[in-house]
Amino acid sequence: MDAVRAGSVVPSGMRLVPGGSFAMGSTRFYPEEAPVRQARVDAFWMDVAPVTNGEFAAFVAATGHVTLAEIAPRAADYPGLLPGMDCAGSTVFDNTLPGLEDGNPASWWTFRPGADWRHPQGPGSSIDALGEHPVVHVAHADALAYARWAGKQLPTEAEWEFAARGGLDGADYAWGNELAPGGAMLANYWQGFFPFQNELRDGWARTSPVRSFLPNPYGLYDLIGNVWEWTADAWALPGEGQGVAGCCGGTGAQRHDRAGGVIVQKVIKGGSHLCAENYCRRYRPAARHPQAVDTGTCHIGFRCVLRLAAART
């Protein structure tokens, strides 16, 4: 790390994002992305890909960290906790549930006891063959704990979006203004009519190994699709009382703890393998969504950054 701090070597598994000014946001898709505004970020290092199951396992082995999904919630902390949810577990996408209904997220998301980063689909599932897949079912605190252990930070929303654009300022997608140019699948997202039919033209029903698709001009992989990624920024919208349709494992509405305080929501970016043309077109750099910090799902992961100022201290 001393050599890294001195700036003489490239941090392992990271790429330098040059920094600069860019047009952040979009007015062409969802209202929470507007307005388009000028933003600036300083240069920083970024992980080339989301943190994998293998990398997270090394962190857990070194620290003994227990993720939030592995801890049963205290009923006193969650007024109105439904029966069956007072146990360790996490939220899983399942389009085989009875009553599957177009436009109703509650019909395809389910809280599954025993689901966690080691068991992404719940008891009986494992990550034995998924070492190079992004880790999922991590709450914001879990991502932050990993970043601190690694001597890094979580990216701000602006850093994340600047990196995802790869210098292609103002484009709808990370590679231009066409989702699948010439029919090419450039990211892991849902093809077909969500949530009923996944045509699997990208080859993956769930997560894919990181680096399965081409990198962007900054040498970064999987910033679009595969898994949503946590950022350091608290969720905010212009004006008061605005909400976001809950497409991604939650309602998008604020929740309150037992003392009546608002449970903090952070911005997640990039969309996931569950984003589709007919629903949740958030596989774009400008896309953003609120996620409660205490809630991980089967399609949320993260990556880290190392800011140059921190690298030099």
ChimeraX commands (.cxc) that place a marker at each C-alpha (Angstrom):
marker #1 position 0.00,0.00,0.00 radius 0.5
marker #1 position 2.92,2.38,0.63 radius 0.5
marker #1 position 3.88,2.19,-3.03 radius 0.5
marker #1 position 0.27,2.80,-4.02 radius 0.5
marker #1 position 0.05,5.81,-1.72 radius 0.5
marker #1 position 3.20,7.18,-3.28 radius 0.5
marker #1 position 1.58,6.83,-6.69 radius 0.5
marker #1 position 4.25,4.54,-8.16 radius 0.5
marker #1 position 2.04,1.54,-8.93 radius 0.5
marker #1 position -1.51,0.85,-10.03 radius 0.5
marker #1 position -3.68,-0.45,-7.19 radius 0.5
marker #1 position -4.44,-4.10,-7.85 radius 0.5
marker #1 position -7.70,-4.67,-9.69 radius 0.5
marker #1 position -8.39,-0.96,-10.19 radius 0.5
marker #1 position -8.34,1.52,-13.06 radius 0.5
marker #1 position -7.75,5.25,-13.01 radius 0.5
marker #1 position -10.82,7.33,-13.88 radius 0.5
marker #1 position -9.50,10.70,-15.07 radius 0.5
marker #1 position -12.15,12.97,-13.59 radius 0.5
marker #1 position -13.66,16.05,-15.17 radius 0.5
marker #1 position -16.97,17.79,-15.83 radius 0.5
marker #1 position -19.97,16.07,-17.39 radius 0.5
marker #1 position -23.71,16.35,-17.95 radius 0.5
marker #1 position -25.21,14.30,-15.12 radius 0.5
marker #1 position -28.75,12.93,-15.31 radius 0.5
marker #1 position -31.33,12.59,-18.08 radius 0.5
marker #1 position -34.74,13.96,-19.05 radius 0.5
marker #1 position -35.64,11.12,-21.42 radius 0.5
marker #1 position -36.58,8.28,-19.09 radius 0.5
marker #1 position -37.59,8.67,-15.41 radius 0.5
marker #1 position -38.37,11.90,-13.54 radius 0.5
marker #1 position -35.96,11.19,-10.68 radius 0.5
marker #1 position -33.05,11.47,-13.13 radius 0.5
marker #1 position -33.81,15.10,-13.98 radius 0.5
marker #1 position -32.72,17.77,-14.33 radius 0.5
marker #1 position -29.62,17.36,-16.42 radius 0.5
marker #1 position -26.96,19.34,-14.55 radius 0.5
marker #1 position -23.25,19.93,-14.82 radius 0.5
marker #1 position -21.22,17.96,-12.33 radius 0.5
marker #1 position -17.50,17.56,-11.74 radius 0.5
marker #1 position -15.44,14.84,-10.12 radius 0.5
marker #1 position -11.75,14.64,-9.36 radius 0.5
marker #1 position -9.69,11.75,-10.66 radius 0.5
marker #1 position -9.99,8.51,-8.69 radius 0.5
marker #1 position -9.24,4.80,-8.87 radius 0.5
marker #1 position -12.17,2.41,-9.29 radius 0.5
marker #1 position -12.48,-1.36,-9.02 radius 0.5
marker #1 position -12.58,-2.80,-12.52 radius 0.5
marker #1 position -15.61,-4.92,-11.60 radius 0.5
marker #1 position -18.12,-5.44,-8.79 radius 0.5
marker #1 position -16.80,-7.21,-5.71 radius 0.5
marker #1 position -17.14,-10.95,-6.31 radius 0.5
marker #1 position -18.25,-13.76,-4.05 radius 0.5
marker #1 position -14.64,-14.92,-3.88 radius 0.5
marker #1 position -13.40,-11.50,-2.81 radius 0.5
marker #1 position -16.15,-11.08,-0.25 radius 0.5
marker #1 position -15.43,-14.55,1.14 radius 0.5
marker #1 position -11.80,-13.51,1.70 radius 0.5
marker #1 position -13.01,-10.45,3.61 radius 0.5
marker #1 position -15.33,-12.56,5.78 radius 0.5
marker #1 position -12.56,-15.08,6.46 radius 0.5
marker #1 position -10.20,-12.28,7.53 radius 0.5
marker #1 position -12.64,-10.35,9.68 radius 0.5
marker #1 position -15.45,-12.66,10.74 radius 0.5
marker #1 position -17.95,-10.17,9.37 radius 0.5
marker #1 position -21.60,-11.24,9.58 radius 0.5
marker #1 position -23.90,-9.62,7.03 radius 0.5
marker #1 position -27.20,-8.06,7.97 radius 0.5
marker #1 position -29.09,-10.75,6.06 radius 0.5
marker #1 position -27.58,-13.34,8.40 radius 0.5
marker #1 position -28.97,-11.65,11.52 radius 0.5
marker #1 position -32.59,-12.00,12.57 radius 0.5
marker #1 position -34.25,-8.57,12.93 radius 0.5
marker #1 position -35.56,-7.49,16.30 radius 0.5
marker #1 position -39.32,-7.05,16.16 radius 0.5
marker #1 position -39.01,-3.96,18.37 radius 0.5
marker #1 position -36.96,-2.26,15.65 radius 0.5
marker #1 position -39.55,-2.95,12.93 radius 0.5
marker #1 position -43.08,-2.04,13.95 radius 0.5
marker #1 position -45.62,-4.08,12.04 radius 0.5
marker #1 position -43.13,-6.79,11.14 radius 0.5
marker #1 position -45.08,-9.49,9.34 radius 0.5
marker #1 position -45.14,-13.08,10.60 radius 0.5
marker #1 position -42.37,-15.12,9.05 radius 0.5
marker #1 position -40.07,-12.14,8.60 radius 0.5
marker #1 position -38.63,-12.20,12.11 radius 0.5
marker #1 position -35.75,-14.42,11.01 radius 0.5
marker #1 position -32.52,-14.10,9.10 radius 0.5
marker #1 position -33.07,-13.87,5.36 radius 0.5
marker #1 position -33.24,-11.59,2.37 radius 0.5
marker #1 position -35.35,-10.63,-0.64 radius 0.5
marker #1 position -35.30,-12.89,-3.70 radius 0.5
marker #1 position -36.78,-12.53,-7.18 radius 0.5
marker #1 position -39.07,-15.45,-8.07 radius 0.5
marker #1 position -41.32,-15.29,-11.12 radius 0.5
marker #1 position -42.80,-18.72,-10.35 radius 0.5
marker #1 position -44.78,-17.40,-7.39 radius 0.5
marker #1 position -48.58,-17.85,-7.53 radius 0.5
marker #1 position -50.38,-14.76,-8.76 radius 0.5
marker #1 position -47.53,-13.38,-10.86 radius 0.5
marker #1 position -48.84,-10.10,-12.21 radius 0.5
marker #1 position -47.49,-7.60,-14.70 radius 0.5
marker #1 position -46.62,-4.30,-13.01 radius 0.5
marker #1 position -46.91,-5.62,-9.45 radius 0.5
marker #1 position -43.45,-6.02,-7.84 radius 0.5
marker #1 position -44.96,-7.69,-4.77 radius 0.5
marker #1 position -45.91,-10.62,-6.99 radius 0.5
marker #1 position -42.33,-11.47,-7.93 radius 0.5
marker #1 position -40.33,-10.42,-4.86 radius 0.5
marker #1 position -40.40,-12.58,-1.74 radius 0.5
marker #1 position -38.62,-12.48,1.59 radius 0.5
marker #1 position -36.89,-15.85,1.82 radius 0.5
marker #1 position -35.60,-17.09,5.20 radius 0.5
marker #1 position -32.04,-18.29,4.88 radius 0.5
marker #1 position -31.21,-16.27,1.77 radius 0.5
marker #1 position -27.88,-14.47,2.13 radius 0.5
marker #1 position -24.66,-13.93,0.25 radius 0.5
marker #1 position -23.65,-17.58,0.63 radius 0.5
marker #1 position -27.14,-18.79,-0.36 radius 0.5
marker #1 position -28.36,-16.36,-3.02 radius 0.5
marker #1 position -31.61,-18.20,-3.76 radius 0.5
marker #1 position -32.15,-19.36,-0.19 radius 0.5
marker #1 position -31.51,-22.69,1.59 radius 0.5
marker #1 position -30.20,-25.32,-0.78 radius 0.5
marker #1 position -28.46,-22.80,-3.03 radius 0.5
marker #1 position -24.78,-21.96,-2.80 radius 0.5
marker #1 position -21.99,-19.95,-4.39 radius 0.5
marker #1 position -19.77,-23.00,-4.97 radius 0.5
marker #1 position -19.63,-22.36,-8.72 radius 0.5
marker #1 position -20.15,-18.60,-8.47 radius 0.5
marker #1 position -16.81,-17.34,-7.19 radius 0.5
marker #1 position -16.47,-14.84,-10.06 radius 0.5
marker #1 position -20.08,-13.66,-9.84 radius 0.5
marker #1 position -20.82,-10.41,-7.95 radius 0.5
marker #1 position -21.68,-10.81,-4.30 radius 0.5
marker #1 position -25.35,-10.05,-3.55 radius 0.5
marker #1 position -27.62,-9.81,-0.50 radius 0.5
marker #1 position -25.30,-7.19,1.01 radius 0.5
marker #1 position -26.75,-4.24,2.88 radius 0.5
marker #1 position -25.08,-0.85,2.70 radius 0.5
marker #1 position -23.23,-1.42,5.98 radius 0.5
marker #1 position -21.81,-4.68,4.62 radius 0.5
marker #1 position -20.47,-2.93,1.53 radius 0.5
marker #1 position -19.03,-0.15,3.66 radius 0.5
marker #1 position -17.34,-2.66,5.99 radius 0.5
marker #1 position -15.68,-4.36,3.02 radius 0.5
marker #1 position -14.52,-1.03,1.59 radius 0.5
marker #1 position -12.95,-0.02,4.92 radius 0.5
marker #1 position -11.21,-3.37,5.25 radius 0.5
marker #1 position -9.81,-2.96,1.73 radius 0.5
marker #1 position -8.64,0.59,2.50 radius 0.5
marker #1 position -11.09,2.04,-0.02 radius 0.5
marker #1 position -14.39,3.90,-0.14 radius 0.5
marker #1 position -17.78,3.57,-1.79 radius 0.5
marker #1 position -18.23,5.85,-4.81 radius 0.5
marker #1 position -20.40,8.92,-4.77 radius 0.5
marker #1 position -23.28,8.93,-7.24 radius 0.5
marker #1 position -21.44,11.45,-9.42 radius 0.5
marker #1 position -18.23,9.40,-9.42 radius 0.5
marker #1 position -20.17,6.28,-10.32 radius 0.5
marker #1 position -22.07,7.92,-13.18 radius 0.5
marker #1 position -18.97,9.62,-14.57 radius 0.5
marker #1 position -17.14,6.28,-14.57 radius 0.5
marker #1 position -20.06,4.45,-16.20 radius 0.5
marker #1 position -20.24,6.97,-19.03 radius 0.5
marker #1 position -16.63,6.26,-19.93 radius 0.5
marker #1 position -16.22,9.69,-21.50 radius 0.5
marker #1 position -19.33,9.31,-23.67 radius 0.5
marker #1 position -21.11,12.34,-22.27 radius 0.5
marker #1 position -24.85,12.71,-22.84 radius 0.5
marker #1 position -25.50,9.28,-24.37 radius 0.5
marker #1 position -28.49,7.25,-23.20 radius 0.5
marker #1 position -26.48,4.08,-22.68 radius 0.5
marker #1 position -22.91,3.48,-21.63 radius 0.5
marker #1 position -22.01,2.67,-25.26 radius 0.5
marker #1 position -24.22,5.09,-27.23 radius 0.5
marker #1 position -27.89,5.78,-27.92 radius 0.5
marker #1 position -28.94,2.28,-29.02 radius 0.5
marker #1 position -29.55,-0.45,-26.45 radius 0.5
marker #1 position -28.48,-3.40,-28.59 radius 0.5
marker #1 position -26.61,-2.06,-31.64 radius 0.5
marker #1 position -26.83,-4.60,-34.43 radius 0.5
marker #1 position -28.45,-7.01,-32.00 radius 0.5
marker #1 position -25.33,-7.17,-29.82 radius 0.5
marker #1 position -25.87,-7.83,-26.12 radius 0.5
marker #1 position -23.51,-5.46,-24.33 radius 0.5
marker #1 position -24.65,-6.08,-20.74 radius 0.5
marker #1 position -26.56,-8.55,-18.59 radius 0.5
marker #1 position -30.18,-7.39,-18.54 radius 0.5
marker #1 position -33.58,-9.00,-19.17 radius 0.5
marker #1 position -34.58,-9.66,-22.78 radius 0.5
marker #1 position -38.24,-10.47,-23.31 radius 0.5
marker #1 position -41.47,-9.49,-21.57 radius 0.5
marker #1 position -40.68,-9.02,-17.88 radius 0.5
marker #1 position -41.48,-10.75,-15.54 radius 0.5
marker #1 position -42.93,-13.63,-17.54 radius 0.5
marker #1 position -40.40,-14.49,-20.21 radius 0.5
marker #1 position -36.63,-14.10,-20.30 radius 0.5
marker #1 position -35.27,-14.88,-23.76 radius 0.5
marker #1 position -31.71,-15.14,-22.39 radius 0.5
marker #1 position -30.16,-13.59,-25.48 radius 0.5
marker #1 position -27.32,-12.40,-23.24 radius 0.5
marker #1 position -26.81,-15.96,-21.97 radius 0.5
marker #1 position -27.66,-15.38,-18.30 radius 0.5
marker #1 position -30.83,-15.87,-16.25 radius 0.5
marker #1 position -29.38,-14.37,-13.08 radius 0.5
marker #1 position -25.99,-12.82,-12.37 radius 0.5
marker #1 position -23.09,-13.36,-14.73 radius 0.5
marker #1 position -19.38,-13.66,-13.97 radius 0.5
marker #1 position -17.80,-10.22,-13.83 radius 0.5
marker #1 position -15.97,-9.30,-17.06 radius 0.5
marker #1 position -18.40,-11.34,-19.18 radius 0.5
marker #1 position -19.00,-8.29,-21.38 radius 0.5
marker #1 position -16.60,-5.79,-22.93 radius 0.5
marker #1 position -15.16,-3.03,-20.73 radius 0.5
marker #1 position -15.90,0.63,-21.27 radius 0.5
marker #1 position -13.21,3.09,-22.45 radius 0.5
marker #1 position -11.95,3.46,-18.86 radius 0.5
marker #1 position -11.34,-0.29,-18.66 radius 0.5
marker #1 position -14.26,-0.89,-16.27 radius 0.5
marker #1 position -16.64,-3.85,-16.48 radius 0.5
marker #1 position -20.27,-4.47,-15.52 radius 0.5
marker #1 position -21.24,-0.91,-14.65 radius 0.5
marker #1 position -24.47,-1.54,-16.55 radius 0.5
marker #1 position -26.72,-4.48,-15.70 radius 0.5
marker #1 position -25.73,-7.62,-13.78 radius 0.5
marker #1 position -26.22,-6.08,-10.32 radius 0.5
marker #1 position -27.22,-2.70,-8.97 radius 0.5
marker #1 position -24.38,-1.05,-7.04 radius 0.5
marker #1 position -24.45,0.83,-3.74 radius 0.5
marker #1 position -23.12,4.38,-3.60 radius 0.5
marker #1 position -22.18,6.59,-0.68 radius 0.5
marker #1 position -24.89,9.18,-1.36 radius 0.5
marker #1 position -28.17,9.50,0.52 radius 0.5
marker #1 position -31.23,9.46,-1.72 radius 0.5
marker #1 position -32.71,12.85,-2.56 radius 0.5
marker #1 position -35.20,14.24,-5.05 radius 0.5
marker #1 position -35.97,17.83,-6.01 radius 0.5
marker #1 position -38.98,18.97,-3.99 radius 0.5
marker #1 position -40.88,17.34,-1.16 radius 0.5
marker #1 position -43.05,14.25,-1.01 radius 0.5
marker #1 position -41.93,12.67,-4.26 radius 0.5
marker #1 position -41.57,8.92,-4.52 radius 0.5
marker #1 position -40.20,6.40,-6.97 radius 0.5
marker #1 position -42.03,3.32,-8.23 radius 0.5
marker #1 position -40.61,0.29,-6.45 radius 0.5
marker #1 position -39.29,-1.97,-9.20 radius 0.5
marker #1 position -36.24,-3.27,-7.46 radius 0.5
marker #1 position -37.13,-5.24,-4.37 radius 0.5
marker #1 position -38.74,-2.45,-2.40 radius 0.5
marker #1 position -41.54,0.06,-2.57 radius 0.5
marker #1 position -39.33,3.07,-3.12 radius 0.5
marker #1 position -41.19,4.69,-0.21 radius 0.5
marker #1 position -39.66,5.79,3.07 radius 0.5
marker #1 position -39.84,3.47,6.06 radius 0.5
marker #1 position -39.58,4.41,9.71 radius 0.5
marker #1 position -37.85,2.82,12.66 radius 0.5
marker #1 position -39.46,2.26,16.07 radius 0.5
marker #1 position -38.65,5.80,17.17 radius 0.5
marker #1 position -40.38,7.26,14.14 radius 0.5
marker #1 position -37.17,8.23,12.39 radius 0.5
marker #1 position -36.79,7.73,8.66 radius 0.5
marker #1 position -34.70,4.72,7.66 radius 0.5
marker #1 position -31.95,6.13,5.47 radius 0.5
marker #1 position -32.06,5.34,1.77 radius 0.5
marker #1 position -28.95,5.38,-0.40 radius 0.5
marker #1 position -28.66,5.73,-4.16 radius 0.5
marker #1 position -28.05,2.55,-6.14 radius 0.5
marker #1 position -26.88,2.76,-9.73 radius 0.5
marker #1 position -26.55,0.77,-12.93 radius 0.5
marker #1 position -29.61,-1.45,-13.10 radius 0.5
marker #1 position -29.41,-5.24,-12.98 radius 0.5
marker #1 position -30.12,-8.47,-14.81 radius 0.5
marker #1 position -33.80,-7.85,-13.97 radius 0.5
marker #1 position -34.12,-4.58,-15.89 radius 0.5
marker #1 position -36.09,-4.90,-19.13 radius 0.5
marker #1 position -37.26,-2.76,-22.05 radius 0.5
marker #1 position -40.90,-3.10,-21.01 radius 0.5
marker #1 position -40.17,-2.45,-17.32 radius 0.5
marker #1 position -37.49,-0.62,-15.33 radius 0.5
marker #1 position -35.26,0.66,-18.13 radius 0.5
marker #1 position -32.58,1.54,-15.63 radius 0.5
marker #1 position -29.61,-0.15,-17.33 radius 0.5
marker #1 position -28.15,3.29,-18.03 radius 0.5
marker #1 position -25.54,5.59,-16.44 radius 0.5
marker #1 position -28.12,8.26,-15.50 radius 0.5
marker #1 position -30.53,5.80,-13.88 radius 0.5
marker #1 position -30.87,5.87,-10.10 radius 0.5
marker #1 position -33.05,4.27,-7.47 radius 0.5
marker #1 position -33.50,4.56,-3.69 radius 0.5
marker #1 position -32.68,1.57,-1.50 radius 0.5
marker #1 position -33.06,1.33,2.28 radius 0.5
marker #1 position -29.64,0.81,3.84 radius 0.5
marker #1 position -30.87,-2.20,5.83 radius 0.5
marker #1 position -32.13,-4.09,2.78 radius 0.5
marker #1 position -30.07,-6.17,0.38 radius 0.5
marker #1 position -31.52,-8.29,-2.43 radius 0.5
marker #1 position -30.44,-10.93,-4.92 radius 0.5
marker #1 position -29.53,-8.23,-7.47 radius 0.5
marker #1 position -27.65,-5.58,-5.48 radius 0.5
marker #1 position -23.87,-5.58,-5.11 radius 0.5
marker #1 position -21.14,-2.94,-5.02 radius 0.5
marker #1 position -17.64,-1.89,-6.03 radius 0.5
marker #1 position -15.13,0.42,-4.40 radius 0.5
marker #1 position -13.08,3.47,-5.25 radius 0.5
marker #1 position -9.83,4.90,-3.97 radius 0.5
marker #1 position -9.61,8.66,-4.16 radius 0.5
marker #1 position -6.24,10.10,-5.04 radius 0.5
marker #1 position -6.16,12.30,-1.95 radius 0.5
marker #1 position -6.69,9.23,0.24 radius 0.5
marker #1 position -4.12,7.26,-1.74 radius 0.5
marker #1 position -1.45,9.87,-1.04 radius 0.5
marker #1 position -1.97,10.14,2.73 radius 0.5
marker link #1:1,2 radius 0.2
marker link #1:2,3 radius 0.2
marker link #1:3,4 radius 0.2
marker link #1:4,5 radius 0.2
marker link #1:5,6 radius 0.2
marker link #1:6,7 radius 0.2
marker link #1:7,8 radius 0.2
marker link #1:8,9 radius 0.2
marker link #1:9,10 radius 0.2
marker link #1:10,11 radius 0.2
marker link #1:11,12 radius 0.2
marker link #1:12,13 radius 0.2
marker link #1:13,14 radius 0.2
marker link #1:14,15 radius 0.2
marker link #1:15,16 radius 0.2
marker link #1:16,17 radius 0.2
marker link #1:17,18 radius 0.2
marker link #1:18,19 radius 0.2
marker link #1:19,20 radius 0.2
marker link #1:20,21 radius 0.2
marker link #1:21,22 radius 0.2
marker link #1:22,23 radius 0.2
marker link #1:23,24 radius 0.2
marker link #1:24,25 radius 0.2
marker link #1:25,26 radius 0.2
marker link #1:26,27 radius 0.2
marker link #1:27,28 radius 0.2
marker link #1:28,29 radius 0.2
marker link #1:29,30 radius 0.2
marker link #1:30,31 radius 0.2
marker link #1:31,32 radius 0.2
marker link #1:32,33 radius 0.2
marker link #1:33,34 radius 0.2
marker link #1:34,35 radius 0.2
marker link #1:35,36 radius 0.2
marker link #1:36,37 radius 0.2
marker link #1:37,38 radius 0.2
marker link #1:38,39 radius 0.2
marker link #1:39,40 radius 0.2
marker link #1:40,41 radius 0.2
marker link #1:41,42 radius 0.2
marker link #1:42,43 radius 0.2
marker link #1:43,44 radius 0.2
marker link #1:44,45 radius 0.2
marker link #1:45,46 radius 0.2
marker link #1:46,47 radius 0.2
marker link #1:47,48 radius 0.2
marker link #1:48,49 radius 0.2
marker link #1:49,50 radius 0.2
marker link #1:50,51 radius 0.2
marker link #1:51,52 radius 0.2
marker link #1:52,53 radius 0.2
marker link #1:53,54 radius 0.2
marker link #1:54,55 radius 0.2
marker link #1:55,56 radius 0.2
marker link #1:56,57 radius 0.2
marker link #1:57,58 radius 0.2
marker link #1:58,59 radius 0.2
marker link #1:59,60 radius 0.2
marker link #1:60,61 radius 0.2
marker link #1:61,62 radius 0.2
marker link #1:62,63 radius 0.2
marker link #1:63,64 radius 0.2
marker link #1:64,65 radius 0.2
marker link #1:65,66 radius 0.2
marker link #1:66,67 radius 0.2
marker link #1:67,68 radius 0.2
marker link #1:68,69 radius 0.2
marker link #1:69,70 radius 0.2
marker link #1:70,71 radius 0.2
marker link #1:71,72 radius 0.2
marker link #1:72,73 radius 0.2
marker link #1:73,74 radius 0.2
marker link #1:74,75 radius 0.2
marker link #1:75,76 radius 0.2
marker link #1:76,77 radius 0.2
marker link #1:77,78 radius 0.2
marker link #1:78,79 radius 0.2
marker link #1:79,80 radius 0.2
marker link #1:80,81 radius 0.2
marker link #1:81,82 radius 0.2
marker link #1:82,83 radius 0.2
marker link #1:83,84 radius 0.2
marker link #1:84,85 radius 0.2
marker link #1:85,86 radius 0.2
marker link #1:86,87 radius 0.2
marker link #1:87,88 radius 0.2
marker link #1:88,89 radius 0.2
marker link #1:89,90 radius 0.2
marker link #1:90,91 radius 0.2
marker link #1:91,92 radius 0.2
marker link #1:92,93 radius 0.2
marker link #1:93,94 radius 0.2
marker link #1:94,95 radius 0.2
marker link #1:95,96 radius 0.2
marker link #1:96,97 radius 0.2
marker link #1:97,98 radius 0.2
marker link #1:98,99 radius 0.2
marker link #1:99,100 radius 0.2
marker link #1:100,101 radius 0.2
marker link #1:101,102 radius 0.2
marker link #1:102,103 radius 0.2
marker link #1:103,104 radius 0.2
marker link #1:104,105 radius 0.2
marker link #1:105,106 radius 0.2
marker link #1:106,107 radius 0.2
marker link #1:107,108 radius 0.2
marker link #1:108,109 radius 0.2
marker link #1:109,110 radius 0.2
marker link #1:110,111 radius 0.2
marker link #1:111,112 radius 0.2
marker link #1:112,113 radius 0.2
marker link #1:113,114 radius 0.2
marker link #1:114,115 radius 0.2
marker link #1:115,116 radius 0.2
marker link #1:116,117 radius 0.2
marker link #1:117,118 radius 0.2
marker link #1:118,119 radius 0.2
marker link #1:119,120 radius 0.2
marker link #1:120,121 radius 0.2
marker link #1:121,122 radius 0.2
marker link #1:122,123 radius 0.2
marker link #1:123,124 radius 0.2
marker link #1:124,125 radius 0.2
marker link #1:125,126 radius 0.2
marker link #1:126,127 radius 0.2
marker link #1:127,128 radius 0.2
marker link #1:128,129 radius 0.2
marker link #1:129,130 radius 0.2
marker link #1:130,131 radius 0.2
marker link #1:131,132 radius 0.2
marker link #1:132,133 radius 0.2
marker link #1:133,134 radius 0.2
marker link #1:134,135 radius 0.2
marker link #1:135,136 radius 0.2
marker link #1:136,137 radius 0.2
marker link #1:137,138 radius 0.2
marker link #1:138,139 radius 0.2
marker link #1:139,140 radius 0.2
marker link #1:140,141 radius 0.2
marker link #1:141,142 radius 0.2
marker link #1:142,143 radius 0.2
marker link #1:143,144 radius 0.2
marker link #1:144,145 radius 0.2
marker link #1:145,146 radius 0.2
marker link #1:146,147 radius 0.2
marker link #1:147,148 radius 0.2
marker link #1:148,149 radius 0.2
marker link #1:149,150 radius 0.2
marker link #1:150,151 radius 0.2
marker link #1:151,152 radius 0.2
marker link #1:152,153 radius 0.2
marker link #1:153,154 radius 0.2
marker link #1:154,155 radius 0.2
marker link #1:155,156 radius 0.2
marker link #1:156,157 radius 0.2
marker link #1:157,158 radius 0.2
marker link #1:158,159 radius 0.2
marker link #1:159,160 radius 0.2
marker link #1:160,161 radius 0.2
marker link #1:161,162 radius 0.2
marker link #1:162,163 radius 0.2
marker link #1:163,164 radius 0.2
marker link #1:164,165 radius 0.2
marker link #1:165,166 radius 0.2
marker link #1:166,167 radius 0.2
marker link #1:167,168 radius 0.2
marker link #1:168,169 radius 0.2
marker link #1:169,170 radius 0.2
marker link #1:170,171 radius 0.2
marker link #1:171,172 radius 0.2
marker link #1:172,173 radius 0.2
marker link #1:173,174 radius 0.2
marker link #1:174,175 radius 0.2
marker link #1:175,176 radius 0.2
marker link #1:176,177 radius 0.2
marker link #1:177,178 radius 0.2
marker link #1:178,179 radius 0.2
marker link #1:179,180 radius 0.2
marker link #1:180,181 radius 0.2
marker link #1:181,182 radius 0.2
marker link #1:182,183 radius 0.2
marker link #1:183,184 radius 0.2
marker link #1:184,185 radius 0.2
marker link #1:185,186 radius 0.2
marker link #1:186,187 radius 0.2
marker link #1:187,188 radius 0.2
marker link #1:188,189 radius 0.2
marker link #1:189,190 radius 0.2
marker link #1:190,191 radius 0.2
marker link #1:191,192 radius 0.2
marker link #1:192,193 radius 0.2
marker link #1:193,194 radius 0.2
marker link #1:194,195 radius 0.2
marker link #1:195,196 radius 0.2
marker link #1:196,197 radius 0.2
marker link #1:197,198 radius 0.2
marker link #1:198,199 radius 0.2
marker link #1:199,200 radius 0.2
marker link #1:200,201 radius 0.2
marker link #1:201,202 radius 0.2
marker link #1:202,203 radius 0.2
marker link #1:203,204 radius 0.2
marker link #1:204,205 radius 0.2
marker link #1:205,206 radius 0.2
marker link #1:206,207 radius 0.2
marker link #1:207,208 radius 0.2
marker link #1:208,209 radius 0.2
marker link #1:209,210 radius 0.2
marker link #1:210,211 radius 0.2
marker link #1:211,212 radius 0.2
marker link #1:212,213 radius 0.2
marker link #1:213,214 radius 0.2
marker link #1:214,215 radius 0.2
marker link #1:215,216 radius 0.2
marker link #1:216,217 radius 0.2
marker link #1:217,218 radius 0.2
marker link #1:218,219 radius 0.2
marker link #1:219,220 radius 0.2
marker link #1:220,221 radius 0.2
marker link #1:221,222 radius 0.2
marker link #1:222,223 radius 0.2
marker link #1:223,224 radius 0.2
marker link #1:224,225 radius 0.2
marker link #1:225,226 radius 0.2
marker link #1:226,227 radius 0.2
marker link #1:227,228 radius 0.2
marker link #1:228,229 radius 0.2
marker link #1:229,230 radius 0.2
marker link #1:230,231 radius 0.2
marker link #1:231,232 radius 0.2
marker link #1:232,233 radius 0.2
marker link #1:233,234 radius 0.2
marker link #1:234,235 radius 0.2
marker link #1:235,236 radius 0.2
marker link #1:236,237 radius 0.2
marker link #1:237,238 radius 0.2
marker link #1:238,239 radius 0.2
marker link #1:239,240 radius 0.2
marker link #1:240,241 radius 0.2
marker link #1:241,242 radius 0.2
marker link #1:242,243 radius 0.2
marker link #1:243,244 radius 0.2
marker link #1:244,245 radius 0.2
marker link #1:245,246 radius 0.2
marker link #1:246,247 radius 0.2
marker link #1:247,248 radius 0.2
marker link #1:248,249 radius 0.2
marker link #1:249,250 radius 0.2
marker link #1:250,251 radius 0.2
marker link #1:251,252 radius 0.2
marker link #1:252,253 radius 0.2
marker link #1:253,254 radius 0.2
marker link #1:254,255 radius 0.2
marker link #1:255,256 radius 0.2
marker link #1:256,257 radius 0.2
marker link #1:257,258 radius 0.2
marker link #1:258,259 radius 0.2
marker link #1:259,260 radius 0.2
marker link #1:260,261 radius 0.2
marker link #1:261,262 radius 0.2
marker link #1:262,263 radius 0.2
marker link #1:263,264 radius 0.2
marker link #1:264,265 radius 0.2
marker link #1:265,266 radius 0.2
marker link #1:266,267 radius 0.2
marker link #1:267,268 radius 0.2
marker link #1:268,269 radius 0.2
marker link #1:269,270 radius 0.2
marker link #1:270,271 radius 0.2
marker link #1:271,272 radius 0.2
marker link #1:272,273 radius 0.2
marker link #1:273,274 radius 0.2
marker link #1:274,275 radius 0.2
marker link #1:275,276 radius 0.2
marker link #1:276,277 radius 0.2
marker link #1:277,278 radius 0.2
marker link #1:278,279 radius 0.2
marker link #1:279,280 radius 0.2
marker link #1:280,281 radius 0.2
marker link #1:281,282 radius 0.2
marker link #1:282,283 radius 0.2
marker link #1:283,284 radius 0.2
marker link #1:284,285 radius 0.2
marker link #1:285,286 radius 0.2
marker link #1:286,287 radius 0.2
marker link #1:287,288 radius 0.2
marker link #1:288,289 radius 0.2
marker link #1:289,290 radius 0.2
marker link #1:290,291 radius 0.2
marker link #1:291,292 radius 0.2
marker link #1:292,293 radius 0.2
marker link #1:293,294 radius 0.2
marker link #1:294,295 radius 0.2
marker link #1:295,296 radius 0.2
marker link #1:296,297 radius 0.2
marker link #1:297,298 radius 0.2
marker link #1:298,299 radius 0.2
marker link #1:299,300 radius 0.2
marker link #1:300,301 radius 0.2
marker link #1:301,302 radius 0.2
marker link #1:302,303 radius 0.2
marker link #1:303,304 radius 0.2
marker link #1:304,305 radius 0.2
marker link #1:305,306 radius 0.2
marker link #1:306,307 radius 0.2
marker link #1:307,308 radius 0.2
marker link #1:308,309 radius 0.2
marker link #1:309,310 radius 0.2
marker link #1:310,311 radius 0.2
marker link #1:311,312 radius 0.2
marker link #1:312,313 radius 0.2
view
